[in-house]
Amino acid sequence: MIDESNPWVTLSSRRCHEDRFACYEEDTVRHRSGRVHPYTALRYKTFGIAVAPISADGQIALVGQYRYVIAQYSWELPRGCGQIGDDPFEVARRELLEETGFRADHLVQVLGLRASSGISDEQAPCFVAWGLRPGEAQPDPEESVSVRMVPFSEAVAEALSGAIVDAPSVALLLALSEGARRGRLAPELTHLIRLSD
């Protein structure tokens, strides 16, 4: 029998840093085995969304930008963040418009990921959007983004080859690919995904 109960007891907690995005805490914990040790925790005040926008001809929008923390240029699905308590669907619509200029007739949540559950509580809801209506992108002033449209199958190939390294983007592309293969998506969405096969 698998025991899914909490094996940890928090003995003390010290907040080392806090800003508008997250709190960095150092806890002292005791495991049910009796071992006592420090545990670092990042507690987020925000959540990061990913949106896979699929056009009427089976193309998907990838957004490119230089990511400061990893010190490399990254191609990924449109991404953004909202405050805990915000409606994730509204955040997804806002970020889709900001980064690509698209508005979508259909927006469905596909995944509810935890970005790095060993050290953080960050949530990453992931969406697919179709029935796209083009418009003008409205990026934040500090964002320098490029957008390219690629066939869905090419985006999946980039996720599998390591050309796309953003974890929610990879997970969402693979989930959509497998969902289409198994017939678990809306028929019109499955049709769009299979156009690039």
MILOMI-598427 format. One record per residue (C-alpha): residue in three letters; x, y, z. Coordinates in steps of 0.05 Angstrom, whole numbers, plus 32768, in hexadecimal, padded with zeros to 4 digits. Each point is the difference from the previous one (the first is absolute). Example, Ala and Ser with C-alpha at 12.3 -4.5 7.8 and 13.67 -1.06 7.14 Angstrom:
<pts>
ALA80F67FA6809C/SER801B80457FF3/
</pts>
This chain:
<pts>
MET800080008000/ILE801A80457FED/ASP800280338038/GLU7FF180457FE3/SER7FFE80258043/ASN802F803A8010/PRO80417FE4801D/TRP801B80458015/VAL7FF880288040/THR801680497FFB/LEU80298012803E/SER801080477FED/SER7FFA802F7FC4/ARG8028803E7FEE/ARG7FEC802F7FC8/CYS804180167FDF/HIS7FE5802A7FC7/GLU7FBD80187FE6/ASP7FED80297FC4/ARG7FC180087FD5/PHE800B7FBD7FDE/ALA80167FCF8036/CYS80187FF28046/TYR80417FDA800D/GLU7FFC7FD88040/GLU80317FD48025/ASP7FDC7FCC802B/THR801B7FCE8031/VAL7FD97FBF7FF7/ARG7FFD7FBB801F/HIS7FF17FC57FD4/ARG7FD87FC5801C/SER80427FD97FFE/GLY8018802F8037/ARG803280267FD5/VAL8001804C800C/HIS801B802D7FC9/PRO7FF780437FDD/TYR7FCF80077FC6/THR7FFE803A7FD0/ALA7FBC80157FE5/LEU7FEB80337FCC/ARG7FB88014800D/TYR7FE380247FC4/LYS7FCF803A7FFF/THR7FF87FF77FB5/PHE7FF37FC87FD0/GLY801B7FF77FB9/ILE7FD37FED7FC6/ALA80107FE27FBC/VAL7FD280057FC4/ALA80057FD67FC0/PRO7FDE802B7FCA/ILE7FEE7FD57FC3/SER7FEC80227FBF/ALA7FCC7FE97FCD/ASP80387FE27FD5/GLY80207FD78039/GLN803780328010/ILE8014800F8047/ALA801C8042801A/LEU80447FFC8022/VAL801C803C8024/GLY804B800D8004/GLN8023802B8033/TYR804180028026/ARG7FF57FE38046/TYR802E80248031/VAL80047FCB8037/ILE80147FC77FD2/ALA802A802F7FD4/GLN7FE67FE77FBE/TYR7FCE800F7FCA/SER7FC27FD48008/TRP7FC97FEC7FD0/GLU7FC17FEE8027/LEU7FB580057FFF/PRO7FE280438015/ARG800D8006804B/GLY7FEF80318037/CYS7FEC80058048/GLY7FC68015802C/GLN7FF7800B804A/ILE7FE67FC8802B/GLY7FB4800B8000/ASP7FFE801A7FB8/ASP7FD67FD97FCF/PRO80327FD57FD9/PHE7FD380037FC1/GLU8003804C8001/VAL804B7FFF800A/ALA80077FCF7FC5/ARG7FD5802E7FD3/ARG8028803D8015/GLU80447FE07FF4/LEU7FEA7FE37FBD/LEU7FEB80457FE9/GLU803E8022801C/GLU80337FD17FE1/THR7FDF7FEC7FBE/GLY7FC680307FF3/PHE7FD07FC47FFC/ARG7FBB7FFC801F/ALA7FE27FBA8004/ASP7FB97FE87FF8/HIS80127FC18028/LEU802D7FFA803D/VAL80057FBF8027/GLN802D7FEE803A/VAL80277FC07FF0/LEU80307FF9803B/GLY800A801A8047/LEU804B7FF8800B/ARG802D800D803B/ALA803F801E7FE3/SER80347FE68032/SER7FDC7FDC8039/GLY803F7FED8026/ILE801080488011/SER7FC5802C7FED/ASP7FB580038001/GLU7FFC80237FBD/GLN7FC27FEF7FD7/ALA80007FFE7FB4/PRO7FBB7FF87FE0/CYS80077FF07FB6/PHE7FCD80117FCA/VAL7FF17FF37FB7/ALA7FE080377FD6/TRP7FE07FFB7FBB/GLY7FD080277FD5/LEU803680357FFE/ARG7FF180487FEA/PRO804080277FF0/GLY800F8045801B/GLU803C80298016/ALA802D7FE58037/GLN8005802B803F/PRO803F7FE98023/ASP8016801E8043/PRO803380387FF7/GLU80397FD5801D/GLU7FF17FC57FD2/SER80257FF67FBF/VAL7FDA7FC77FDF/SER7FFD7FE17FBB/VAL7FC77FD47FE8/ARG80047FC97FCC/MET7FCA7FD27FE6/VAL80157FB77FF6/PRO7FD97FC17FF0/PHE7FE97FDD8040/SER80297FC27FEF/GLU803F802B7FF9/ALA7FF4801F8045/VAL7FF97FBA801E/ALA80417FEB7FDD/GLU8023803D801F/ALA7FE57FEC8045/LEU801A7FB97FF7/SER804480167FE5/GLY800E80318038/ALA7FFB803E7FD4/ILE7FC68015802D/VAL80187FFD8049/ASP7FC680228024/ALA7FE07FC88029/PRO7FB680167FFD/SER8007800B7FB4/VAL801D7FBB7FF7/ALA7FCC7FDF802C/LEU7FC680247FDF/LEU80177FF07FB9/LEU80097FB68011/ALA7FBD7FFD8025/LEU7FDC801D7FC4/SER80247FD17FD0/GLU7FEE7FC4802A/GLY7FB98019800C/ALA7FF580067FB5/ARG801D7FBB7FF4/ARG7FD27FE18033/GLY7FC280287FE9/ARG7FF980238044/LEU7FFB80477FE5/ALA7FC780267FE0/PRO7FF97FE57FB8/GLU800D80457FE1/LEU804080078029/THR80187FBA7FEE/HIS7FF480127FB7/LEU802C803F8006/ILE80387FDA8023/ARG80007FC97FCB/LEU800480317FC6/SER804B80028007/ASP800A7FB48003/
</pts>
